[in-house]
Amino acid sequence: MITYSQPEVAEVVASKDEWFVLPPLPAKPVCTTACEAEVKEWFTKDQINNYLRDLAWYMSHHPAPVAANLPTLADRFREQAEKWQNETQHLSSPIQKAAHPSYQAVLGMAAENKQEIIRLLIRDLQQNRRMWFWALSYLTQDNPIKPADAGKIDKMIDAWTTWGKDKGIA
């Protein structure tokens, strides 16, 4: 992978006690893999060591954001599920409900962790009786609902709950 930089731009880093400037990156493309010979051509060993020292100092005084501040997958799911319910409860068409952006967002979350989203869908189905049947069928490529039980919400929920327990998901 090749990355390019602006040679005239250097990052200015400030702290309470001092200011310092990180050296600019070379004008030539920099290989992000092991290109030691090319790097030696652009920087002296002292420049590299100073840069790494300054960067290490900066990183130790400016830690990355704490992951605890970021919403979890379950939090994001809950937010979208509530939004979906609030914005589609007046609709009678299952197609319109499934086409809602929040429903689609939940399906998209499965790319991060499909099993967890399936588990959250089944739990939400049990607790809030939200109609996630199409989403579950799409994500699992399965449908445990017997044709005779179609439209019988309690039996449909029971079918998916049993399916989840059998698969070790719910």
TAVENHU-V985773 format. One record per residue. SS is DSSP state (H for helix, E for strand, - for the rest). PHI is phi in radians with two decimals (* if undefined). Layout:
ss:SS phi:PHI
ss:SS phi:PHI
This chain:
ss:- phi:*
ss:E phi:-1.89
ss:E phi:-2.14
ss:- phi:-2.04
ss:- phi:-2.39
ss:- phi:-1.59
ss:- phi:-1.15
ss:- phi:-1.46
ss:- phi:-1.78
ss:- phi:-2.09
ss:- phi:-1.38
ss:E phi:-1.66
ss:E phi:-1.99
ss:E phi:-2.00
ss:- phi:-2.36
ss:- phi:-1.08
ss:- phi:-1.65
ss:- phi:-2.71
ss:E phi:-2.01
ss:E phi:-2.67
ss:E phi:-2.01
ss:- phi:-1.31
ss:- phi:-1.10
ss:- phi:-1.19
ss:- phi:-1.36
ss:- phi:-1.12
ss:- phi:-1.25
ss:- phi:-1.31
ss:- phi:-1.06
ss:E phi:-1.96
ss:E phi:-1.35
ss:- phi:-1.46
ss:- phi:-1.65
ss:- phi:-1.31
ss:- phi:-2.14
ss:H phi:-0.99
ss:H phi:-1.09
ss:H phi:-1.18
ss:H phi:-1.13
ss:H phi:-1.06
ss:H phi:-1.15
ss:H phi:-1.66
ss:- phi:-2.16
ss:- phi:-1.40
ss:H phi:-1.06
ss:H phi:-1.12
ss:H phi:-1.08
ss:H phi:-1.12
ss:H phi:-1.09
ss:H phi:-1.12
ss:H phi:-1.06
ss:H phi:-1.12
ss:H phi:-1.09
ss:H phi:-1.13
ss:H phi:-1.15
ss:H phi:-1.09
ss:H phi:-1.09
ss:H phi:-1.04
ss:H phi:-1.12
ss:H phi:-1.26
ss:H phi:-1.70
ss:- phi:-2.35
ss:- phi:-1.13
ss:- phi:-1.15
ss:- phi:-1.00
ss:- phi:-1.32
ss:H phi:-1.10
ss:H phi:-1.11
ss:H phi:-1.35
ss:- phi:-1.51
ss:- phi:-1.17
ss:- phi:-1.35
ss:H phi:-1.04
ss:H phi:-1.12
ss:H phi:-1.11
ss:H phi:-1.14
ss:H phi:-1.06
ss:H phi:-1.01
ss:H phi:-1.07
ss:H phi:-1.20
ss:H phi:-1.12
ss:H phi:-1.18
ss:H phi:-1.10
ss:H phi:-1.03
ss:H phi:-1.08
ss:H phi:-1.10
ss:H phi:-1.59
ss:H phi:-2.17
ss:- phi:-1.10
ss:- phi:-1.48
ss:- phi:-1.50
ss:- phi:-1.79
ss:- phi:-1.44
ss:H phi:-1.09
ss:H phi:-1.17
ss:H phi:-1.12
ss:H phi:-1.13
ss:H phi:-1.25
ss:- phi:-1.45
ss:- phi:-1.09
ss:H phi:-0.98
ss:H phi:-1.23
ss:H phi:-1.12
ss:H phi:-1.14
ss:H phi:-1.11
ss:H phi:-1.10
ss:H phi:-1.05
ss:H phi:-1.14
ss:H phi:-1.12
ss:- phi:-1.12
ss:- phi:-1.12
ss:- phi:-1.31
ss:- phi:-2.79
ss:H phi:-1.05
ss:H phi:-1.06
ss:H phi:-1.15
ss:H phi:-1.14
ss:H phi:-1.07
ss:H phi:-1.07
ss:H phi:-1.12
ss:H phi:-1.10
ss:H phi:-1.15
ss:H phi:-1.08
ss:H phi:-1.15
ss:H phi:-1.04
ss:H phi:-1.21
ss:H phi:-1.38
ss:H phi:-2.00
ss:- phi:0.99
ss:- phi:-1.35
ss:- phi:-1.45
ss:- phi:-1.70
ss:H phi:-1.06
ss:H phi:-1.15
ss:H phi:-1.08
ss:H phi:-1.11
ss:H phi:-1.10
ss:H phi:-1.13
ss:H phi:-1.26
ss:H phi:-1.63
ss:- phi:0.99
ss:- phi:-2.54
ss:- phi:-2.64
ss:- phi:-1.41
ss:- phi:-1.37
ss:- phi:-1.24
ss:H phi:-0.93
ss:H phi:-1.20
ss:H phi:-1.68
ss:- phi:-1.03
ss:- phi:1.59
ss:- phi:-1.67
ss:H phi:-0.94
ss:H phi:-1.06
ss:H phi:-1.22
ss:H phi:-1.16
ss:H phi:-1.11
ss:H phi:-1.06
ss:H phi:-1.09
ss:H phi:-1.25
ss:H phi:-1.12
ss:H phi:-1.09
ss:H phi:-1.03
ss:H phi:-1.09
ss:H phi:-1.16
ss:H phi:-1.10
ss:- phi:-1.54
ss:- phi:1.31
ss:- phi:-1.74
ss:- phi:-1.77
